Amino acid sequence: MTSKPAYPPGGTWFDTLKKSFTNVTVDATNDNAIPTSDFLEAAESLTTLFDVLGSVAFTPVKNDMSGNIKKVRDRQLAAPMESETLQSLVSNELKTKKHTAAEGLLWLVRGLDFTAQALRHNISNAGDELSVSFRAAYTNTLKPHHSFMVKPIFSAAMSATPYKKDFYAKLAEDPVQGQEQLNIWLRALERQVTVLKQFQSRKEAKW
């Protein structure tokens, strides 16, 4: 299967992102607070990665992530002064005895964790095809939380990943440059996922 690359001539897929996780701050002086708008824009940008994977089987994965982004953003728009950071958004929503956005963020973080683990596994295991990496990540992240109705849909996507060489060719014209940018972007994503998982494990983030 051939398709045009997802980057400008001489560039990388990362050049096309409206917002990168590398441009999202984690405020270590304020309980690792993460700005809501920047994070949601970076998450929206990440969903275009599923287009690069090039199969309609990934459409449900992308739609699921986009739906959870919308749940968080709807709360932000409804109460902007209480939602400047993801942590304050969740805490303030829970005070209203609602948890739509908090639950949306929980699932969004699971989806981002799945994506991060899949890419990290593939970088760390040079001999593995993407399908192996994505299946391993799905087992570790989303699968335990999915119903028997949803699991086959996501499992189909894991089997529809392109060959590794084709995927990386669509990320960057220069494979060395692509790997360097992927590693930088991935480290930022992993850091934010870790911070949010730690926050979500705390009592004040539960309902």
SULUR-V309363 format. One line per field, one symbol per residue. ss: DSSP state (2 for helix, 1 for strand, 0 for the rest). psi: psi as a letter, one per 40 degrees, with the letter a starting at -180 (. if undefined). A space follows every 50 residues. Layout:
ss=???
psi=???
This chain:
ss=00000000000122220000222001122200111222222222220022 22000222222222222222222222220222001222222222200002 22222222222222222222222200000222222222220022200222 22222222200002222222210022222222222222222222222222 0022200
psi=hiiiifiiheaiddeehdhideehihgdefffihhddddddddddddedd dddeiededdddddddddddddddddddgddefdiddddddddddefifd dddddddddddddddddddddddegdehidddddddddddcddeeiiedd ddddddddeeiiiddddddedidhddddddddddddddddddddddddde eideei.
